[in-house]
Amino acid sequence: MKNLLDAIGSLFVYASPEPFDGYARFLRGLSSKKLRELAGTNSHYSKTILINMILDDMKNNAKVQNEIA
């Protein structure tokens, strides 16, 4: 009985998204040209690679900011 109640209750538990997950979803809607500008490159890459480049830069900058503080 407890397992059944736990299974039903787990449907109503909020799971927090991973850091930068919402921003990555937002970036998916931008044009490739805009993504290239944000990534700081003129080379042609797929949107997925451009988004990963942007997120990597953001994560690295966040680490540097945490080390400084």
N, C-alpha and C positions, 0 to 999 in steps of 0.2 A: 504493500500500500504506500509506503514511504517513497519508493522509487517512482511510482505513478505520480504522486504529488510533486516530487522533485522535477520530473519531466515536464509537467504542466507549468510549474513555476518558472522553469528556465526559459520559457517562451516570453516571459515578461521582464526579463533582466536585461538592462541596457549594457551593451558592450561598447566601451569607448573605442573610437577609431585610432589607428596607429598615428603617431605624429606625422604631420605633413600629408596625410592621406587625403584630406579634404582639399588641400591646395593642389595636389596632383590631379584630382578630379576636375578642379576648376581650370587648370592649365590645358587639359585635354580639349576643351572647347575653343581654345585660341587657335589662330591661324599659325601655320608653320613659319611664316615670316616674322610674326610677333614673338614666337618661341625662340627663333634664331637671335633676335635682338636681346631677349632676356638672358639667353645662354651666352651671349657675347661672342658669337661665331658667325661667319658668313658662309660656312660650308653647309652643304645639304646633308641632313641627317633625317631619319624618321622621327615622327613626333615622340615616340617612346624614348628614344635616345636623347632627344633634346630635353624632355621633361626630366629624365634621370640626371642630365648634366645640371639643370637648374636646381633640382633638389639636393644634389651632392654639394653644390656651392653653398646652398643655404645651410645644410648640416655642418659643413666645415666652418662657415662663418659663426654659427651658433656655438660650436666647440671653442673657437678662439675667444669669443665674447665671454664664455663661462670661465676660461682660464685666466682672462684679464681681471675679471671681477672677483 
